[in-house]
Amino acid sequence: MSDEVDSLAELLQRIRDIDSQEDPVQLRVVLERVGRRSFGPVILMAGLVTMAPLVGDVPGVPTLMALLVLLTAGQLLVGRQEFWLPGLLLRRSVARARLQRVLERLDRPAAWLDRWFSPRLEAVSAGRGIYLIAVACILVALVVPLLEAIPFSANIAATAWIAFGLAMVFRDGYAALFALFVTFGLFGWVAVEGLQRFT
């Protein structure tokens, strides 16, 4: 099996193919299936988990995903070819039944996205553009713990991660530009919320 994931359908299938005896399913097992060289799919997965209503609504999950993105994007930024994660993260788990329900909900959106994304404007989504994506992902991850106190606000961060992940999986520069737009919007919104709380 190639270590690289080049479609969302393949990403979901790799997770779905995890041994049925794994219950609950640890993050370590998911990453073994996805591949330790697949930075884009991991960031995409973090966004999907944060956005998912059955998982992302659990207190602490968005912050956990922010830590995952911070570590993954940080290692991408310094040029590592494979990422390392601490046991504290790798041992985190989700019930298999809940995971399967989430995967089922994602099947149709994944099929739709696979049709619409493709390699475009690769100067933004590949090569040195990857470092810009890594920096943006890190910045988003740093504000996510603050967003947990505001209902549904973590979904904005999740949208940015999903778009950045798509940009990396498909080498689609338009997805990267959209993600950067969402990132700027997120920080603008955080700044406004901060001013309102302290004035």
N, C-alpha and C positions, 0 to 999 in steps of 0.2 A: 504494500500500500504506500503510495507516495505521501510524503510528509506534508506537502502543500495542499491546501484546500482552495479550490477555484470556483466554487459555487455555494450558495446557501443550502441548496438541496443536499449537497454532499456533506456539508457541515452537520445538518440535522440528522442525516442518516448515520454518520459516524457516532453521534451521541446515542441514537436509537439502538445501535448495534452493540452497545455495552452489555456484557454478560448479564443475563436475567437474574443471576444469583446475587448481583450487587444491589443491595437494598438496606439502607439508603445508599445513594450514589455519591461518592466523594468527588470533590473537584479534581483530586489527583487522577482518578480514573478517567474523568472527562478529558483532561489534558493529554493523557496517554493516547486517547483515541484521536483527538484533534491534531496533536503534534506540537512538540516544543519549539519548532521553527515557525509556527503559524501565529505571528504577532497580530496580524489583522483579524483573523477569526476570534482570537481571545478578546480583543477589544470590542469586537462586534458582539460576542457572547455576553460580555459584561453589560453592554447597553441593553441587550434583549432581556437579560435577567432583571435589570433595574426597572425596565418598562413593564415587564410581565405582571399582570394583576394578581396572580396566585403566589408569586414569589417576591417581587419587588416591593410589595406593600408591607412586608415584614420589617419591623424596626431593626435597623442595623445592617440590613442587606445592601442598600445603596452605598453605605460607607465601606462595607466589605468589598464591593465591586470597585469602588474608588481606589482602595488599596491594591487590588489586583491590577487595575489599569496603571496606577502609579509605578508599581514595580515592573510591569511588562514594558510600558512605554519608556521608562527610565533606562532599562537595559537596551532597548532599541536605540535610544539616543546615544548611548556610548559605544554602539557598534557591535554588540553581542549577536552571534548568529543563533543561539538558543537561549531561552530565558530560564531563570531559576526562580522558584518561589519557596517561601518558608513552609515548614510543616503545619504551622497554625492555619494557613490558608488552604493547603492541600487536603487537610482533614475535614474541612467544612463539607457538609453533605445536605442533600435534599431527598425526601421520600421519592422512591421510584414512580409511584402512581402520580404524584404531583408533577414530576418531571415529564412524564408521558403526556399528561394533559396540556402542559405548556408546549411541548413539541407539536402536538396535534393542532393547537391554535396557530402555530407559526408556519405550518405547511403551505397554506394558500398564499400568505404574504411572501414567503420565500420564493415560491414558484413565480409570482408576479415580478419580484425584484430581479430574479435571474434573467428574465426576458429583457429588462430595461437597462441594466448596467453592463458596461463593456469597457475595454481599454480606450481611454480618451484623455487628452490633455495630460499625458503621463509626466510632464515636467513637475506637476503639482502633486501627483499621487505616487510617484516612484522616484528612484534615485535620491537626489538631495532633498526632494520634496518630502520624503519620509521623515526627515528630521523636523520639519515644520509641523507635520502631523503629530509627531511624538511630543513636541513641546506643548501643542494645543491640548492634547489628551491629558498631559500632566496638569496643566492649569485648571482644566475642568475638574479633574479628580480632587484637586486641593480644595475646591469650594463645596463639593458634594456633602461633606459632613454638616456644613452650615444649612444646606437646603433641606435636610431631613426634618427640620423644625417647621417647615412650610409645606402644607399639603400639596402633593402633585408636582412640586417644583423640581424634584429630582428627575422627572420625566424630560425636562429640557436638557439636562446633562446627558441623559440616556440617548436622546435624539442625536446629540453631537457624536457620542461614541459609536452609535449605530452607523451614522454616515461616514465617520472616519474609518470604521471597520470595513464598510462596503468599498470605500475608496481604495483601501489596501488590498482587499481580496480581488477586486476586479480591475485594479489600476485605473480607476475612473477619477480623473481630475475634477469633473463637475461635482461629483459627490464630495470630494475634499473641499471644494469652494463652498458648497452648501453647509458643510460641517463647520467651516471657519465662520461663516455668517451666523450660524446658530451659537457658536462660542462667543462671538462678540455680543450678540443679543443677550446671552446668559449673563455676561459680566456687566452689561449695561443695566439689566434688570436687578442684579444683586446690588449694584451701586445705588440704584433708586430705592430699593427696599431698605438698605442700610441707612440712607439719609432720612427716610421716613421714620425709622425706629428711633433715631437719635436726635430728632428735632421735634 
